[in-house]
Each structure stands twice: as C-alpha cells, then as structure tokens.
Amino acid sequence: METLREIRRHIRSVRNISQITRAMEMVAASKMLRAQQQAMASRAYAQKAWEVLTYLAGQPERIDHPLYEVRPVKAIGIILITSDRGLCGPYNHNILRTTTQFMLECMDKGIELRLITVGRKGRDFMLRYGHNIVAEFTKVRDRPTLMEIAPIARIAMDEFIAGHVDEVYIAYTRFVSTITQTPTIKKLLPIERPAPEERLAALYIFEPDPQTVLGEVLPRFTELQVYQAILEAQASEHSARMVAMRNATENAQELINELTIRFNKVRQWNITREMMDIAGGAEALRKARMMKAGVVW
C-alpha cells in the first residue's frame, strides 16, 4: 500500500502537470482564434481564384501554359503539411494515415512518389520509412505571409514543369470547426478542365487576352492554393492542441480527485490502526498492573 507521503507527492506532480496543460490550452486558444480568422478571411478569395483557374482551363480556345499540361501519370508529387510539435491529439496521426493510404494506392499502380514536407512531424515520419523527400520546410511561423509560402509552391511547380512529376497533390487538414478538422488530399496540378455541367455561369472578360493574363496569374493563384492549405492546417493544429490540452487538464483533475480519495482512505486506515495499537497497549498495561497486584484470573 502506498504511503501518505507517496500519494501526496503524486497529487502534487499531477497538479503541476494540470497547470501546465491549462496554460498550454489558453495559449493554443489564443493562437487558434487568430489562425481561424486568417484562414476564414482568405478562404473565399482562394475559392474564387480556383474558379477563375478552372474557368480559364475550360475555355473553348486553346490556352497554352505548362501548368495545364496533362500527361500519363508516372510520378506524383505530394505537398504534405503537418506540425513541427506534438501535443495536438490525433492531428498529425490523421493526416499521416490519410496520406499513407493514398501513397499505398499510388505505389500499387507503380507510380513514383516525390514528397515536399512542411512540418517536422511529416518529415520525420517519411524519412523513417525511406520515402523520397525532395524538399522540406520546418518552423513555418504562425500567420505567415504569401511571400514566405511562395517557395513551397514554386518547388512544386518547378517539379511539374520539369517533368519530374506528372501530378501534384496537397495533403493538409481542412479546418471545419474547433472540434472537427478533416484530413484532405487535393489535386493541385495540372489544373483540370471542369465538366460541362460545372461550367461557371459568370462570363469573365480579360484584357489584353486570356493567354497574357494566364502567364501572370496562374503561378500566383497556384501559390495562393498552397498558402490557403497552410492556413487551414495551422487553424486545425491549434484547435486540435487546444482540445487535447483541455482533455488533459480534465483528466488530471479526475486523477487528483481519485488520489485524494485514496489519500483519505489511507489516512483513515492509519488512524484506525494507531487507535487499535493504543487500545491494545492500554489493555496490556491494565492486565500487567492487575497481575502485579495479585489479581487472579
């Protein structure tokens, strides 16, 4: 049985841990609010930019650009977005599991895989299993700018234009709500022509012409899709960490309550034992005195 000192030490250590997790929960909640606001603010613009790209791809006249080129798929590039740190619940596990399943399906078809990792957790996981990582990015700061994210998209576009990969996908976690984050794999390149029933009703007018506009806009809008994916992933990461730290704090409090009950039981048992020892000693002393006085039993 544990001693009172051991239980008291255990309660103190669990209480210290709960204070740490509570502080981490508050920090994650603050970061989550800022990341969520930034992701939601740019989501509509990123969606509209993607509509413009697909609209251009669906034009009757031929628009030539390397990022529109469709080829037989022999190699696929994946931009994998994870976190640099842990303590965020199932966040990294979910996106890595989804990405791994997608990669296994590609390898079953004999497709080569080339990875661009964003985040230390994804990089370490892929290196552990010997996958081909062509570029890695870590320590992406909170609330990054488009210029800071541009090199990630530029490497993916260069890989596609050079013919090293025939398709590029983004694996990230889409932010839905504080409780729900959805692992998502989105095709980035080549930009596919929409189906006839998916054509946009709006009519865009380009000056001087779609081909000239496309040469300037297409790389920028492709960078924007990667930027939006990273914002979504950061909002999901902070949400998952906040929920994980909240659960850890609640579990610590439950453990403290259980240890307190155990502490009280052990203390009560010790008190009872001491009282029995005192009563036994008093009885033995009384008998000794009676025997000394010549009392015959």
N, C-alpha and C positions, 0 to 999 in steps of 0.2 A: 504494500500500500504506500502511496506517495505521502511524503511528509508535508506538513503545513508550509514549510519553507519552500519546498519544490513547487507546490501549487501556486503559492504567492508569486514566485519568480516567473512561472508560466503565465499567470494572469498579467503581470507587468509587461512581459515581452509581447503578448498578443495585443495589449492596449497600445503599445508603442507602434506596432505594425498598423493597427487600425487608424492611428493618427496620420501615418504616412500615406496610407491609401486614401484617406479622406482628403488630404492636401492634394494628392495627385488627381483625384476626382474633380476638385474645384479648378485646378489648372487646365485639365482636359476640357471641362465645360466651357471655360473662357475661350480656349482655342477653337473648340467646336463651333461656337457661335460665330466667330469671325470667319472661319473656313466655310461654314454653311452659307453665310451671307454672300461671300465672294463666289462660291460655286453657283448659287441660285441666280445671282446677278448676271453672270455671263452665260448661263445655260441657254436662254432664249436666243442670244446672239449666235452662239455656236451652232444651234439647231438651224437657224436661218441661213448661216453660212454654208452648212452642209446641203441645204435645199438648193442653194444657188449652184453649188458644185455639181449636184446631180442634174439640175436643170440644164447646165451647160453640156453635160455629158449626153443628155437626151436630145440635143438639137439635131434637126434633120441634116443640116450641112455638116460636113466633117470638120471637127476641130482637133488639130494635132497638138498633142502635148505628151511628153514621156510618162507622166503620171496617169494617163488614161490608157496606156498600152496594156492589152490583155494577152497573156502568154500561157502556154501549158505550164501547169504548176509542178515544178521540180524541187523548189526550195521555198520555204516560208520564213519570214521574219516576224518575231513577236516582241513587242514592247511590253515588258512585264513590270507592273507598278506595285510595289509592296512598301512596307515601312522600314525605317532604319532601326527602330527599337521595338521591343516586345511589350508585354503587359497590356495588350489590347484585345484580350479574349480570342475569339476564333477568326479575327480579321485576316491575318496572314494565312492561316490554315485553309480558309475557304477559297481564297483566290489562287493559292498554290495548287489545291486539289482540282479546281476547275481547269486551270492551265495545264496541269499534268494530264488530265483526261483528254484534253484537246490535242496535246502533243503526242500521246499514245495513238490516237486515231490517225494523226498525220504519219507517224512512223510506220504504222501498219500498211500504209499506202506507199511506203518507200520514199517519202518526202523528207528532204533535208531540213533541219531546223537551225536557225540562227537567232540568237537572243540579244536584246538590248534591255538590260535590267536597270530599273530605277528603284533604289532602296536596298539596304544591306541584307535584309532577310531573304528576298528573292535571289539575290546574287549568291549568297552562301548556299542556299538550297540547290540551285542549279549547278554550282561548282562541285558540290558534294556528290552529285550523280553524273558528273562528267559531261554536261551539255555544253554546246558551243556558244560562248558568250563573246560577241564581237565588240561590245561597248558596255560600260557600267557607269552609273551615276548614283552617288550617295550624298547624304547631307543636303538634300534639297530643302531649303528653308521654308518656313510657313509663309503663306501669302506670297508666292514667287511671282515674278513678272514674266510677261511673254518672252522678253529677250533672254531670260535665264533658262527658259524651257526650249527655246528655238534649237539649240544644238542637238537635243534628243531627236526632234523631228527631222532635222537636217540629215543626221546619220541614217535614219530610216529611209528617207527619200533618196539619198545617195546610194544606199544598198539596192534599192529598187531600180533606179535609173541605170546603175552599172550592171544590172543583170545578175547580181549575186542572189537575189530573192525574186520570186515571181508574184508574191502577195505579202502584204504587211498587215498584221493584226495588233490591236491594243488589248491587253489583258489588265483590267482595272476593276475597282469596286465602285459601283454606282451608288450615290447617296440617295436614299428614298426618304428616310426619317431617322430620328435618333435611335430607334430600336431596329430598324430594317436597313440593311445595306446588301446590295445584290452584286455578286461576282459576275462580271460581264466580259465577253470577248467580242470585240467589234472590228469588223474589217475596215481598214483604213485605205489601203492601196491594192490594186488600182481602183479608182472611183468608177463604180458600175453605172451603166445607164439604167434609169428607172423603167419599170414595166409600164406599158401604155396606160393602164388604169391608175398608175401612180403619178402620172404627169401632173405638174403643178398647173393650177388654173390661171395663176398670175402670168403676165407677159412682161418680161424684162427687156429693156432697151439698153444696149451697150454702145458706148462711144469711146474710141473710134470704131471698134469692132470686137466681137467676142474673142477672136484669136489673140489680139493685143492685150485685152483685159485679162484673159486667162493666164498669159505668161507672167503677169504681175501678181494676180490674186491667188492663183491655185496654190503656190507654195505657202503663202501667208495663211490661207484658210486651213491647209493641212496642219501647219504648226498650231493653229487655234484648236483643232480637234485633240491634239496631244495635250495642250495646255488645259483644256477643259477636263480631260480624263484625270490629270494630276490633281486638279482642284477637287473633283468628285472623290478621288481616292483619299485626299487629306481630310475632307469633311467626314468621310466614313471612318477613317482611322481614329480621329479624335472622338467621334461618337462611340465607337467600339471601346476605346480606352476608358471613357467616362463611365459607361455601363459596367465594364469589368471592374473598375475600382469601386464603384458603388456596391456591386455584389460582394467584393472582397471585404469592404467595410462592414456590411451587414452580416456576413459570415463570421467575421472577427467578433462582432458584438454577441452573436449567438454562442460562440465558443467561450467568451468571457462569462456569459450567464451560466453555461454548463459548468465551467471551472469554479465559479462562485458557489454553486450548489454543492459541488464536490468538496470544496474547501469547508463549507459549513458542516457537511456530514462528517468529515474527518475531525474537525474541531469538536463536534458534539461527541464523537466516539472517544476522543482523547479525554474530554471532560468526564464522561461516564466511567472510563477506565480508572481515572485518577480518584473519582469518588468511591469506586469499588475498592481500590487499593487502600484508601483512607479508612473506609468502613471495616475492611478486613484487618487492618493494623490495629484499629481501636478494639475490635473484638478479641484479637490475640492478646493485646495488652490487658484487657479485662480478665481474661482467663488466667493470665500469668499472675496477676495480683490475687485472684481468688485462691490459686494453688499455693501461693506464698502464705496466705492467711490460714491455710489448713482446711480449706473448704473441700469436703469430699463429694465427688460427683456420684 
